[in-house]
Amino acid sequence: MKKDLGFVLRVDPIRCDGFGHCHELAPELVDIDEWGYPLIRQAATSLHDRSALRSARFAVRGCPRQALVIERVSED
């Protein structure tokens, strides 16, 4: 049985143009480098952290290049 560990935000580096909207909408999950490209937190965030999940959803919807996805992380 798989146990849900949480979620991670993933970025498609080919699609991303470095607008920085993801950092503005989910600063607890995304930092940006000096050119505006996202540095996504690698550790899984708990699904119980509703605030972070909400921010991640805003970031996904707010990305003008649709370069972000939310992936569930589970333990085998």
PyMOL Python script that loads the backbone (N, CA, C, O; Angstrom):
from pymol import cmd

cmd.read_pdbstr("""\
ATOM      1  N   MET A   1       0.840  -1.184   0.000  1.00  0.00           N
ATOM      2  CA  MET A   1       0.000   0.000   0.000  1.00  0.00           C
ATOM      3  C   MET A   1       0.881   1.241   0.000  1.00  0.00           C
ATOM      4  O   MET A   1       1.838   1.340   0.769  1.00  0.00           O
ATOM      5  N   LYS A   2       0.548   2.182  -0.868  1.00  0.00           N
ATOM      6  CA  LYS A   2       1.319   3.408  -0.962  1.00  0.00           C
ATOM      7  C   LYS A   2       0.875   4.408   0.099  1.00  0.00           C
ATOM      8  O   LYS A   2      -0.315   4.560   0.377  1.00  0.00           O
ATOM      9  N   LYS A   3       1.844   5.074   0.675  1.00  0.00           N
ATOM     10  CA  LYS A   3       1.567   6.094   1.675  1.00  0.00           C
ATOM     11  C   LYS A   3       1.909   7.446   1.072  1.00  0.00           C
ATOM     12  O   LYS A   3       3.035   7.650   0.617  1.00  0.00           O
ATOM     13  N   ASP A   4       0.945   8.386   1.060  1.00  0.00           N
ATOM     14  CA  ASP A   4       1.192   9.723   0.537  1.00  0.00           C
ATOM     15  C   ASP A   4       2.116  10.483   1.462  1.00  0.00           C
ATOM     16  O   ASP A   4       1.844  10.625   2.654  1.00  0.00           O
ATOM     17  N   LEU A   5       3.210  10.971   0.906  1.00  0.00           N
ATOM     18  CA  LEU A   5       4.152  11.778   1.667  1.00  0.00           C
ATOM     19  C   LEU A   5       3.866  13.265   1.503  1.00  0.00           C
ATOM     20  O   LEU A   5       4.235  14.071   2.356  1.00  0.00           O
ATOM     21  N   GLY A   6       3.213  13.623   0.412  1.00  0.00           N
ATOM     22  CA  GLY A   6       2.915  15.032   0.179  1.00  0.00           C
ATOM     23  C   GLY A   6       2.950  15.356  -1.296  1.00  0.00           C
ATOM     24  O   GLY A   6       2.538  14.562  -2.141  1.00  0.00           O
ATOM     25  N   PHE A   7       3.455  16.552  -1.586  1.00  0.00           N
ATOM     26  CA  PHE A   7       3.520  16.993  -2.977  1.00  0.00           C
ATOM     27  C   PHE A   7       4.794  17.789  -3.199  1.00  0.00           C
ATOM     28  O   PHE A   7       5.411  18.298  -2.263  1.00  0.00           O
ATOM     29  N   VAL A   8       5.164  17.878  -4.454  1.00  0.00           N
ATOM     30  CA  VAL A   8       6.265  18.740  -4.870  1.00  0.00           C
ATOM     31  C   VAL A   8       5.806  19.528  -6.087  1.00  0.00           C
ATOM     32  O   VAL A   8       4.970  19.068  -6.865  1.00  0.00           O
ATOM     33  N   LEU A   9       6.353  20.693  -6.235  1.00  0.00           N
ATOM     34  CA  LEU A   9       6.096  21.530  -7.396  1.00  0.00           C
ATOM     35  C   LEU A   9       7.211  21.247  -8.394  1.00  0.00           C
ATOM     36  O   LEU A   9       8.385  21.274  -8.024  1.00  0.00           O
ATOM     37  N   ARG A  10       6.874  20.981  -9.632  1.00  0.00           N
ATOM     38  CA  ARG A  10       7.867  20.702 -10.666  1.00  0.00           C
ATOM     39  C   ARG A  10       7.781  21.764 -11.755  1.00  0.00           C
ATOM     40  O   ARG A  10       6.700  22.253 -12.083  1.00  0.00           O
ATOM     41  N   VAL A  11       8.927  22.106 -12.302  1.00  0.00           N
ATOM     42  CA  VAL A  11       8.970  23.095 -13.382  1.00  0.00           C
ATOM     43  C   VAL A  11       9.545  22.445 -14.635  1.00  0.00           C
ATOM     44  O   VAL A  11      10.496  21.666 -14.564  1.00  0.00           O
ATOM     45  N   ASP A  12       8.965  22.771 -15.768  1.00  0.00           N
ATOM     46  CA  ASP A  12       9.493  22.350 -17.062  1.00  0.00           C
ATOM     47  C   ASP A  12      10.460  23.454 -17.499  1.00  0.00           C
ATOM     48  O   ASP A  12      10.021  24.535 -17.891  1.00  0.00           O
ATOM     49  N   PRO A  13      11.767  23.197 -17.435  1.00  0.00           N
ATOM     50  CA  PRO A  13      12.734  24.254 -17.736  1.00  0.00           C
ATOM     51  C   PRO A  13      12.704  24.737 -19.187  1.00  0.00           C
ATOM     52  O   PRO A  13      13.158  25.841 -19.490  1.00  0.00           O
ATOM     53  N   ILE A  14      12.173  23.913 -20.071  1.00  0.00           N
ATOM     54  CA  ILE A  14      12.078  24.318 -21.482  1.00  0.00           C
ATOM     55  C   ILE A  14      10.983  25.366 -21.658  1.00  0.00           C
ATOM     56  O   ILE A  14      11.151  26.318 -22.419  1.00  0.00           O
ATOM     57  N   ARG A  15       9.873  25.197 -20.965  1.00  0.00           N
ATOM     58  CA  ARG A  15       8.753  26.134 -21.084  1.00  0.00           C
ATOM     59  C   ARG A  15       8.958  27.427 -20.302  1.00  0.00           C
ATOM     60  O   ARG A  15       8.472  28.485 -20.701  1.00  0.00           O
ATOM     61  N   CYS A  16       9.678  27.338 -19.192  1.00  0.00           N
ATOM     62  CA  CYS A  16       9.819  28.483 -18.292  1.00  0.00           C
ATOM     63  C   CYS A  16      10.605  29.616 -18.947  1.00  0.00           C
ATOM     64  O   CYS A  16      11.677  29.396 -19.512  1.00  0.00           O
ATOM     65  N   ASP A  17      10.056  30.836 -18.866  1.00  0.00           N
ATOM     66  CA  ASP A  17      10.730  32.027 -19.387  1.00  0.00           C
ATOM     67  C   ASP A  17      11.230  32.946 -18.282  1.00  0.00           C
ATOM     68  O   ASP A  17      11.723  34.038 -18.566  1.00  0.00           O
ATOM     69  N   GLY A  18      11.109  32.521 -17.020  1.00  0.00           N
ATOM     70  CA  GLY A  18      11.667  33.286 -15.919  1.00  0.00           C
ATOM     71  C   GLY A  18      10.914  34.556 -15.568  1.00  0.00           C
ATOM     72  O   GLY A  18      11.532  35.547 -15.179  1.00  0.00           O
ATOM     73  N   PHE A  19       9.599  34.548 -15.696  1.00  0.00           N
ATOM     74  CA  PHE A  19       8.811  35.721 -15.323  1.00  0.00           C
ATOM     75  C   PHE A  19       8.802  35.958 -13.809  1.00  0.00           C
ATOM     76  O   PHE A  19       8.685  37.099 -13.363  1.00  0.00           O
ATOM     77  N   GLY A  20       8.924  34.884 -13.017  1.00  0.00           N
ATOM     78  CA  GLY A  20       8.962  35.015 -11.560  1.00  0.00           C
ATOM     79  C   GLY A  20       7.613  35.019 -10.878  1.00  0.00           C
ATOM     80  O   GLY A  20       7.541  35.239  -9.669  1.00  0.00           O
ATOM     81  N   HIS A  21       6.536  34.783 -11.616  1.00  0.00           N
ATOM     82  CA  HIS A  21       5.196  34.762 -11.002  1.00  0.00           C
ATOM     83  C   HIS A  21       5.088  33.664  -9.949  1.00  0.00           C
ATOM     84  O   HIS A  21       4.416  33.845  -8.934  1.00  0.00           O
ATOM     85  N   CYS A  22       5.740  32.535 -10.179  1.00  0.00           N
ATOM     86  CA  CYS A  22       5.657  31.419  -9.237  1.00  0.00           C
ATOM     87  C   CYS A  22       6.220  31.817  -7.873  1.00  0.00           C
ATOM     88  O   CYS A  22       5.680  31.421  -6.840  1.00  0.00           O
ATOM     89  N   HIS A  23       7.283  32.584  -7.865  1.00  0.00           N
ATOM     90  CA  HIS A  23       7.864  33.047  -6.605  1.00  0.00           C
ATOM     91  C   HIS A  23       6.926  34.024  -5.897  1.00  0.00           C
ATOM     92  O   HIS A  23       6.797  33.993  -4.673  1.00  0.00           O
ATOM     93  N   GLU A  24       6.284  34.877  -6.660  1.00  0.00           N
ATOM     94  CA  GLU A  24       5.340  35.836  -6.078  1.00  0.00           C
ATOM     95  C   GLU A  24       4.128  35.125  -5.477  1.00  0.00           C
ATOM     96  O   GLU A  24       3.614  35.544  -4.439  1.00  0.00           O
ATOM     97  N   LEU A  25       3.672  34.058  -6.118  1.00  0.00           N
ATOM     98  CA  LEU A  25       2.469  33.357  -5.690  1.00  0.00           C
ATOM     99  C   LEU A  25       2.730  32.252  -4.670  1.00  0.00           C
ATOM    100  O   LEU A  25       1.831  31.894  -3.909  1.00  0.00           O
ATOM    101  N   ALA A  26       3.943  31.709  -4.642  1.00  0.00           N
ATOM    102  CA  ALA A  26       4.271  30.630  -3.699  1.00  0.00           C
ATOM    103  C   ALA A  26       5.695  30.818  -3.163  1.00  0.00           C
ATOM    104  O   ALA A  26       6.562  29.978  -3.404  1.00  0.00           O
ATOM    105  N   PRO A  27       5.935  31.907  -2.446  1.00  0.00           N
ATOM    106  CA  PRO A  27       7.306  32.182  -1.993  1.00  0.00           C
ATOM    107  C   PRO A  27       7.867  31.145  -1.023  1.00  0.00           C
ATOM    108  O   PRO A  27       9.084  31.009  -0.899  1.00  0.00           O
ATOM    109  N   GLU A  28       6.989  30.411  -0.333  1.00  0.00           N
ATOM    110  CA  GLU A  28       7.472  29.381   0.591  1.00  0.00           C
ATOM    111  C   GLU A  28       7.943  28.124  -0.135  1.00  0.00           C
ATOM    112  O   GLU A  28       8.599  27.270   0.462  1.00  0.00           O
ATOM    113  N   LEU A  29       7.612  28.008  -1.420  1.00  0.00           N
ATOM    114  CA  LEU A  29       7.989  26.829  -2.203  1.00  0.00           C
ATOM    115  C   LEU A  29       9.014  27.132  -3.291  1.00  0.00           C
ATOM    116  O   LEU A  29       9.722  26.236  -3.750  1.00  0.00           O
ATOM    117  N   VAL A  30       9.093  28.399  -3.703  1.00  0.00           N
ATOM    118  CA  VAL A  30       9.913  28.767  -4.857  1.00  0.00           C
ATOM    119  C   VAL A  30      10.803  29.973  -4.536  1.00  0.00           C
ATOM    120  O   VAL A  30      10.325  31.009  -4.075  1.00  0.00           O
ATOM    121  N   ASP A  31      12.081  29.817  -4.783  1.00  0.00           N
ATOM    122  CA  ASP A  31      13.011  30.949  -4.790  1.00  0.00           C
ATOM    123  C   ASP A  31      13.322  31.221  -6.254  1.00  0.00           C
ATOM    124  O   ASP A  31      12.989  30.418  -7.125  1.00  0.00           O
ATOM    125  N   ILE A  32      13.955  32.344  -6.518  1.00  0.00           N
ATOM    126  CA  ILE A  32      14.356  32.627  -7.898  1.00  0.00           C
ATOM    127  C   ILE A  32      15.838  32.959  -7.937  1.00  0.00           C
ATOM    128  O   ILE A  32      16.412  33.466  -6.972  1.00  0.00           O
ATOM    129  N   ASP A  33      16.441  32.658  -9.082  1.00  0.00           N
ATOM    130  CA  ASP A  33      17.851  32.992  -9.244  1.00  0.00           C
ATOM    131  C   ASP A  33      17.964  34.436  -9.745  1.00  0.00           C
ATOM    132  O   ASP A  33      16.961  35.143  -9.852  1.00  0.00           O
ATOM    133  N   GLU A  34      19.181  34.863 -10.048  1.00  0.00           N
ATOM    134  CA  GLU A  34      19.390  36.262 -10.438  1.00  0.00           C
ATOM    135  C   GLU A  34      18.759  36.626 -11.777  1.00  0.00           C
ATOM    136  O   GLU A  34      18.625  37.810 -12.088  1.00  0.00           O
ATOM    137  N   TRP A  35      18.371  35.640 -12.571  1.00  0.00           N
ATOM    138  CA  TRP A  35      17.718  35.898 -13.852  1.00  0.00           C
ATOM    139  C   TRP A  35      16.197  35.728 -13.793  1.00  0.00           C
ATOM    140  O   TRP A  35      15.514  35.907 -14.801  1.00  0.00           O
ATOM    141  N   GLY A  36      15.670  35.386 -12.625  1.00  0.00           N
ATOM    142  CA  GLY A  36      14.228  35.236 -12.471  1.00  0.00           C
ATOM    143  C   GLY A  36      13.713  33.813 -12.645  1.00  0.00           C
ATOM    144  O   GLY A  36      12.508  33.574 -12.567  1.00  0.00           O
ATOM    145  N   TYR A  37      14.617  32.872 -12.879  1.00  0.00           N
ATOM    146  CA  TYR A  37      14.192  31.482 -13.052  1.00  0.00           C
ATOM    147  C   TYR A  37      13.975  30.816 -11.692  1.00  0.00           C
ATOM    148  O   TYR A  37      14.688  31.112 -10.733  1.00  0.00           O
ATOM    149  N   PRO A  38      13.000  29.923 -11.609  1.00  0.00           N
ATOM    150  CA  PRO A  38      12.643  29.327 -10.314  1.00  0.00           C
ATOM    151  C   PRO A  38      13.646  28.299  -9.807  1.00  0.00           C
ATOM    152  O   PRO A  38      14.214  27.513 -10.565  1.00  0.00           O
ATOM    153  N   LEU A  39      13.835  28.338  -8.508  1.00  0.00           N
ATOM    154  CA  LEU A  39      14.581  27.320  -7.778  1.00  0.00           C
ATOM    155  C   LEU A  39      13.563  26.664  -6.864  1.00  0.00           C
ATOM    156  O   LEU A  39      13.243  27.197  -5.802  1.00  0.00           O
ATOM    157  N   ILE A  40      13.056  25.513  -7.272  1.00  0.00           N
ATOM    158  CA  ILE A  40      11.970  24.841  -6.585  1.00  0.00           C
ATOM    159  C   ILE A  40      12.499  24.045  -5.399  1.00  0.00           C
ATOM    160  O   ILE A  40      13.524  23.371  -5.498  1.00  0.00           O
ATOM    161  N   ARG A  41      11.791  24.129  -4.280  1.00  0.00           N
ATOM    162  CA  ARG A  41      12.155  23.340  -3.109  1.00  0.00           C
ATOM    163  C   ARG A  41      12.021  21.850  -3.446  1.00  0.00           C
ATOM    164  O   ARG A  41      10.984  21.417  -3.950  1.00  0.00           O
ATOM    165  N   GLN A  42      13.054  21.081  -3.170  1.00  0.00           N
ATOM    166  CA  GLN A  42      13.089  19.669  -3.553  1.00  0.00           C
ATOM    167  C   GLN A  42      12.349  18.756  -2.586  1.00  0.00           C
ATOM    168  O   GLN A  42      11.826  17.717  -2.988  1.00  0.00           O
ATOM    169  N   ALA A  43      12.302  19.136  -1.321  1.00  0.00           N
ATOM    170  CA  ALA A  43      11.658  18.288  -0.316  1.00  0.00           C
ATOM    171  C   ALA A  43      10.142  18.289  -0.504  1.00  0.00           C
ATOM    172  O   ALA A  43       9.551  19.308  -0.861  1.00  0.00           O
ATOM    173  N   ALA A  44       9.535  17.155  -0.263  1.00  0.00           N
ATOM    174  CA  ALA A  44       8.075  17.055  -0.355  1.00  0.00           C
ATOM    175  C   ALA A  44       7.425  17.892   0.742  1.00  0.00           C
ATOM    176  O   ALA A  44       7.912  17.952   1.871  1.00  0.00           O
ATOM    177  N   THR A  45       6.322  18.533   0.390  1.00  0.00           N
ATOM    178  CA  THR A  45       5.532  19.313   1.333  1.00  0.00           C
ATOM    179  C   THR A  45       4.309  18.490   1.707  1.00  0.00           C
ATOM    180  O   THR A  45       3.669  17.892   0.843  1.00  0.00           O
ATOM    181  N   SER A  46       3.991  18.460   2.968  1.00  0.00           N
ATOM    182  CA  SER A  46       2.862  17.667   3.444  1.00  0.00           C
ATOM    183  C   SER A  46       1.550  18.147   2.826  1.00  0.00           C
ATOM    184  O   SER A  46       1.329  19.346   2.651  1.00  0.00           O
ATOM    185  N   LEU A  47       0.694  17.193   2.503  1.00  0.00           N
ATOM    186  CA  LEU A  47      -0.632  17.545   1.996  1.00  0.00           C
ATOM    187  C   LEU A  47      -1.476  18.224   3.069  1.00  0.00           C
ATOM    188  O   LEU A  47      -2.477  18.870   2.759  1.00  0.00           O
ATOM    189  N   HIS A  48      -1.072  18.079   4.329  1.00  0.00           N
ATOM    190  CA  HIS A  48      -1.793  18.726   5.425  1.00  0.00           C
ATOM    191  C   HIS A  48      -1.485  20.216   5.516  1.00  0.00           C
ATOM    192  O   HIS A  48      -2.188  20.959   6.201  1.00  0.00           O
ATOM    193  N   ASP A  49      -0.435  20.650   4.825  1.00  0.00           N
ATOM    194  CA  ASP A  49      -0.088  22.070   4.790  1.00  0.00           C
ATOM    195  C   ASP A  49      -0.947  22.735   3.718  1.00  0.00           C
ATOM    196  O   ASP A  49      -0.505  22.953   2.590  1.00  0.00           O
ATOM    197  N   ARG A  50      -2.165  23.046   4.092  1.00  0.00           N
ATOM    198  CA  ARG A  50      -3.149  23.581   3.140  1.00  0.00           C
ATOM    199  C   ARG A  50      -2.720  24.923   2.545  1.00  0.00           C
ATOM    200  O   ARG A  50      -3.015  25.211   1.385  1.00  0.00           O
ATOM    201  N   SER A  51      -2.040  25.726   3.320  1.00  0.00           N
ATOM    202  CA  SER A  51      -1.579  27.025   2.838  1.00  0.00           C
ATOM    203  C   SER A  51      -0.568  26.859   1.704  1.00  0.00           C
ATOM    204  O   SER A  51      -0.645  27.555   0.692  1.00  0.00           O
ATOM    205  N   ALA A  52       0.373  25.941   1.875  1.00  0.00           N
ATOM    206  CA  ALA A  52       1.378  25.690   0.835  1.00  0.00           C
ATOM    207  C   ALA A  52       0.736  25.080  -0.404  1.00  0.00           C
ATOM    208  O   ALA A  52       1.096  25.437  -1.526  1.00  0.00           O
ATOM    209  N   LEU A  53      -0.205  24.168  -0.216  1.00  0.00           N
ATOM    210  CA  LEU A  53      -0.892  23.554  -1.353  1.00  0.00           C
ATOM    211  C   LEU A  53      -1.695  24.598  -2.124  1.00  0.00           C
ATOM    212  O   LEU A  53      -1.720  24.591  -3.355  1.00  0.00           O
ATOM    213  N   ARG A  54      -2.338  25.480  -1.400  1.00  0.00           N
ATOM    214  CA  ARG A  54      -3.106  26.560  -2.037  1.00  0.00           C
ATOM    215  C   ARG A  54      -2.170  27.474  -2.838  1.00  0.00           C
ATOM    216  O   ARG A  54      -2.484  27.852  -3.967  1.00  0.00           O
ATOM    217  N   SER A  55      -1.020  27.826  -2.251  1.00  0.00           N
ATOM    218  CA  SER A  55      -0.047  28.665  -2.949  1.00  0.00           C
ATOM    219  C   SER A  55       0.478  27.964  -4.203  1.00  0.00           C
ATOM    220  O   SER A  55       0.648  28.592  -5.248  1.00  0.00           O
ATOM    221  N   ALA A  56       0.732  26.668  -4.092  1.00  0.00           N
ATOM    222  CA  ALA A  56       1.212  25.909  -5.248  1.00  0.00           C
ATOM    223  C   ALA A  56       0.177  25.922  -6.367  1.00  0.00           C
ATOM    224  O   ALA A  56       0.530  26.066  -7.538  1.00  0.00           O
ATOM    225  N   ARG A  57      -1.080  25.774  -6.020  1.00  0.00           N
ATOM    226  CA  ARG A  57      -2.142  25.810  -7.041  1.00  0.00           C
ATOM    227  C   ARG A  57      -2.231  27.180  -7.698  1.00  0.00           C
ATOM    228  O   ARG A  57      -2.426  27.274  -8.910  1.00  0.00           O
ATOM    229  N   PHE A  58      -2.089  28.246  -6.908  1.00  0.00           N
ATOM    230  CA  PHE A  58      -2.077  29.605  -7.473  1.00  0.00           C
ATOM    231  C   PHE A  58      -0.898  29.767  -8.431  1.00  0.00           C
ATOM    232  O   PHE A  58      -1.038  30.360  -9.501  1.00  0.00           O
ATOM    233  N   ALA A  59       0.261  29.240  -8.045  1.00  0.00           N
ATOM    234  CA  ALA A  59       1.445  29.355  -8.896  1.00  0.00           C
ATOM    235  C   ALA A  59       1.257  28.612 -10.211  1.00  0.00           C
ATOM    236  O   ALA A  59       1.621  29.123 -11.270  1.00  0.00           O
ATOM    237  N   VAL A  60       0.692  27.412 -10.151  1.00  0.00           N
ATOM    238  CA  VAL A  60       0.440  26.633 -11.367  1.00  0.00           C
ATOM    239  C   VAL A  60      -0.517  27.396 -12.288  1.00  0.00           C
ATOM    240  O   VAL A  60      -0.278  27.498 -13.491  1.00  0.00           O
ATOM    241  N   ARG A  61      -1.594  27.926 -11.721  1.00  0.00           N
ATOM    242  CA  ARG A  61      -2.570  28.665 -12.539  1.00  0.00           C
ATOM    243  C   ARG A  61      -2.021  29.998 -13.033  1.00  0.00           C
ATOM    244  O   ARG A  61      -2.417  30.486 -14.091  1.00  0.00           O
ATOM    245  N   GLY A  62      -1.101  30.588 -12.257  1.00  0.00           N
ATOM    246  CA  GLY A  62      -0.581  31.908 -12.605  1.00  0.00           C
ATOM    247  C   GLY A  62       0.611  31.892 -13.543  1.00  0.00           C
ATOM    248  O   GLY A  62       1.070  32.951 -13.971  1.00  0.00           O
ATOM    249  N   CYS A  63       1.114  30.726 -13.867  1.00  0.00           N
ATOM    250  CA  CYS A  63       2.276  30.645 -14.747  1.00  0.00           C
ATOM    251  C   CYS A  63       1.857  30.930 -16.189  1.00  0.00           C
ATOM    252  O   CYS A  63       1.064  30.178 -16.758  1.00  0.00           O
ATOM    253  N   PRO A  64       2.373  31.995 -16.783  1.00  0.00           N
ATOM    254  CA  PRO A  64       1.942  32.337 -18.149  1.00  0.00           C
ATOM    255  C   PRO A  64       2.405  31.331 -19.204  1.00  0.00           C
ATOM    256  O   PRO A  64       1.836  31.283 -20.294  1.00  0.00           O
ATOM    257  N   ARG A  65       3.416  30.536 -18.902  1.00  0.00           N
ATOM    258  CA  ARG A  65       3.922  29.544 -19.860  1.00  0.00           C
ATOM    259  C   ARG A  65       3.470  28.127 -19.529  1.00  0.00           C
ATOM    260  O   ARG A  65       3.856  27.178 -20.211  1.00  0.00           O
ATOM    261  N   GLN A  66       2.657  27.977 -18.488  1.00  0.00           N
ATOM    262  CA  GLN A  66       2.163  26.669 -18.045  1.00  0.00           C
ATOM    263  C   GLN A  66       3.319  25.693 -17.839  1.00  0.00           C
ATOM    264  O   GLN A  66       3.279  24.548 -18.291  1.00  0.00           O
ATOM    265  N   ALA A  67       4.350  26.175 -17.145  1.00  0.00           N
ATOM    266  CA  ALA A  67       5.557  25.386 -16.940  1.00  0.00           C
ATOM    267  C   ALA A  67       5.577  24.652 -15.604  1.00  0.00           C
ATOM    268  O   ALA A  67       6.532  23.931 -15.315  1.00  0.00           O
ATOM    269  N   LEU A  68       4.542  24.819 -14.787  1.00  0.00           N
ATOM    270  CA  LEU A  68       4.522  24.211 -13.460  1.00  0.00           C
ATOM    271  C   LEU A  68       3.455  23.135 -13.341  1.00  0.00           C
ATOM    272  O   LEU A  68       2.379  23.239 -13.931  1.00  0.00           O
ATOM    273  N   VAL A  69       3.769  22.099 -12.569  1.00  0.00           N
ATOM    274  CA  VAL A  69       2.794  21.063 -12.219  1.00  0.00           C
ATOM    275  C   VAL A  69       2.998  20.688 -10.758  1.00  0.00           C
ATOM    276  O   VAL A  69       4.090  20.827 -10.207  1.00  0.00           O
ATOM    277  N   ILE A  70       1.937  20.218 -10.154  1.00  0.00           N
ATOM    278  CA  ILE A  70       2.002  19.690  -8.788  1.00  0.00           C
ATOM    279  C   ILE A  70       2.000  18.176  -8.902  1.00  0.00           C
ATOM    280  O   ILE A  70       1.122  17.597  -9.543  1.00  0.00           O
ATOM    281  N   GLU A  71       2.980  17.535  -8.281  1.00  0.00           N
ATOM    282  CA  GLU A  71       3.065  16.076  -8.301  1.00  0.00           C
ATOM    283  C   GLU A  71       2.942  15.552  -6.881  1.00  0.00           C
ATOM    284  O   GLU A  71       3.581  16.057  -5.958  1.00  0.00           O
ATOM    285  N   ARG A  72       2.106  14.529  -6.721  1.00  0.00           N
ATOM    286  CA  ARG A  72       2.021  13.857  -5.443  1.00  0.00           C
ATOM    287  C   ARG A  72       3.226  12.945  -5.277  1.00  0.00           C
ATOM    288  O   ARG A  72       3.688  12.322  -6.232  1.00  0.00           O
ATOM    289  N   VAL A  73       3.721  12.878  -4.064  1.00  0.00           N
ATOM    290  CA  VAL A  73       4.858  12.026  -3.748  1.00  0.00           C
ATOM    291  C   VAL A  73       4.349  10.955  -2.799  1.00  0.00           C
ATOM    292  O   VAL A  73       3.727  11.260  -1.781  1.00  0.00           O
ATOM    293  N   SER A  74       4.619   9.691  -3.138  1.00  0.00           N
ATOM    294  CA  SER A  74       4.178   8.597  -2.269  1.00  0.00           C
ATOM    295  C   SER A  74       5.324   7.648  -2.024  1.00  0.00           C
ATOM    296  O   SER A  74       6.297   7.600  -2.777  1.00  0.00           O
ATOM    297  N   GLU A  75       5.186   6.905  -0.970  1.00  0.00           N
ATOM    298  CA  GLU A  75       6.176   5.916  -0.580  1.00  0.00           C
ATOM    299  C   GLU A  75       5.667   4.548  -1.001  1.00  0.00           C
ATOM    300  O   GLU A  75       4.512   4.209  -0.741  1.00  0.00           O
ATOM    301  N   ASP A  76       6.507   3.767  -1.644  1.00  0.00           N
ATOM    302  CA  ASP A  76       6.077   2.422  -2.077  1.00  0.00           C
ATOM    303  C   ASP A  76       5.982   1.467  -0.931  1.00  0.00           C
ATOM    304  O   ASP A  76       5.635   0.302  -1.125  1.00  0.00           O
TER     305      ASP A  76
END
""", "prot")
cmd.dss("prot")
cmd.show_as("cartoon", "prot")
cmd.util.cbc("prot")
cmd.orient("prot")
